[in-house]
Amino acid sequence: MNETRPEMHPTISTFARHDGCLHVGGVPLTRLADRVGQTPFFVYDRSLLNRRIQALRTHLPDEVALHYAIKANPMPAVVQHLAGLVDGFDVASGLELKTALDTPMPAEHIGFAGPGKSVEELAQAVAADVVIEVESLGEIGRIAELARRQRLRPRIAIRVNPDFELKGAGMRMGGGPRQFGIDAEQVPQAMIVVAHSDLEFIGFHIFAGSQNLRSDILQQVQEQTIDLAIALSQHASAPVRYLNIGGGFGIPYFTSDTPLDVHSVGKNLGRLIRERLRPALPEARVIMELGRYVVGEAGLYVTRIIDRKVSRGQIFLVTDGGLHHQLAASGNFGQLIRRNYPVAIGNRMDQPEKEKVSIVGCLCTPLDLLADREYLPTAEVGDLIVVFQSGAYGLTASPVNFLSHPLPPEILV
Ligand SMILES: *Cc1c(COP(=O)(O)O)cnc(C)c1O
């Protein structure tokens, strides 16, 4: 029984602690729980959002516009806060579009991407005068028809399904046959269709994948993305003024993950822009769109232990939360291997990790596992369990109606 205990996940130590209690936004977690008035809840830390954007600004080239992909966390207060820090938003639905338009962000700095935009959503986007990132020839036709009816000339960027893949990415969204974008080989034809409609072609959107922690792979993808945009621009009827090169920056979910080296990615991107992009496309505004990297580490899911039991020698801490709020932490959001998210007992941060416990939710399914046999301090009913790395694809990517529990509150501190 001489198992080695894993080291503490680095994100846990970015939060302050006093008298054994984790602090978020300068407030003890126990007091925050009282302030919210109920558990479970999500809390997002404004100062960590600020710090993250600051770090991105430091490492990315000055001329890269930084967009926030709202689908990672669409909480209106978070989006409002980020409106003052980033250069634009990426939206993927009519409601995300509304959330973005409710902020002071100018419409021309909002991009609307996503397959299967409904005619109603497209009509809203045309009326709002945001950039529409088109995903098919059919969609170009629908937008042209709406533009005629509204007597407007929407700005169009063509989302390209690249002819390369992002290797080692958590989620691939380009290369091979995909529902996203127009295949690179069909883009010249799509540009002819756009040029013959009353639509304003402004450039390209090329997004190859998500959750990448390897700077060498991201650098290679950015190089291929820029080369592809330059090659395609030779068929364009107007200068390329807009180039959304995607993002794909990952965050370390597990102790074995190494955080992304953003400095080297930024340095290499600066070189690519100077040496390759500028000579060919002098007018192109380069945009990076990031979701998870901006908000993921700034959010916690907080849930309370309501039962403690031992089943055939294994200790279970049963909480009032679960996968209906934080599906990804249960390992059921597309992960191939289930590993534990970083977790802690928020009111026992000063106590030794004495026992191996499994943390489960309150749903009637064995899938509802928030941590599997993790070393933690001895916990009791009433203690607060914290699941870190919960700021992105938490509540927004969870089956909230499953078992009909109420929605958890979300706060920004
Ligand atoms: C989901 C998505 C993003 C954000 O991805 P993250 O992994 O959260 O950074 C960016 N762009 C597009 C087109 C997306 O679909």
The ligand as an SDF file (V2000), in Angstrom:
LIG
                    3D

 15 15  0  0  0  0  0  0  0  0999 V2000
  -15.3250   26.4600  -30.0410 C   0  0  0  0  0  0  0  0  0  0  0  0
  -14.6500   27.3630  -30.9520 C   0  0  0  0  0  0  0  0  0  0  0  0
  -13.6360   28.2020  -30.4950 C   0  0  0  0  0  0  0  0  0  0  0  0
  -13.1500   28.2000  -29.0740 C   0  0  0  0  0  0  0  0  0  0  0  0
  -12.4080   27.0600  -28.7840 O   0  0  0  0  0  0  0  0  0  0  0  0
  -11.6220   26.9640  -27.3970 P   0  0  0  0  0  0  0  0  0  0  0  0
  -11.0450   25.6030  -27.3790 O   0  0  0  0  0  0  0  0  0  0  0  0
  -12.6200   27.1780  -26.3070 O   0  0  0  0  0  0  0  0  0  0  0  0
  -10.5950   28.0390  -27.3860 O   0  0  0  0  0  0  0  0  0  0  0  0
  -13.0540   29.0640  -31.3900 C   0  0  0  0  0  0  0  0  0  0  0  0
  -13.4720   29.1150  -32.6570 N   0  0  0  0  0  0  0  0  0  0  0  0
  -14.4480   28.3210  -33.1470 C   0  0  0  0  0  0  0  0  0  0  0  0
  -14.8490   28.4310  -34.5660 C   0  0  0  0  0  0  0  0  0  0  0  0
  -15.0640   27.4170  -32.3150 C   0  0  0  0  0  0  0  0  0  0  0  0
  -16.0230   26.6350  -32.7950 O   0  0  0  0  0  0  0  0  0  0  0  0
  1  2  1  0
  2  3  1  0
  2 14  2  0
  3  4  1  0
  3 10  2  0
  4  5  1  0
  5  6  1  0
  6  7  2  0
  6  8  1  0
  6  9  1  0
 10 11  1  0
 11 12  2  0
 12 13  1  0
 12 14  1  0
 14 15  1  0
M  END
$$$$
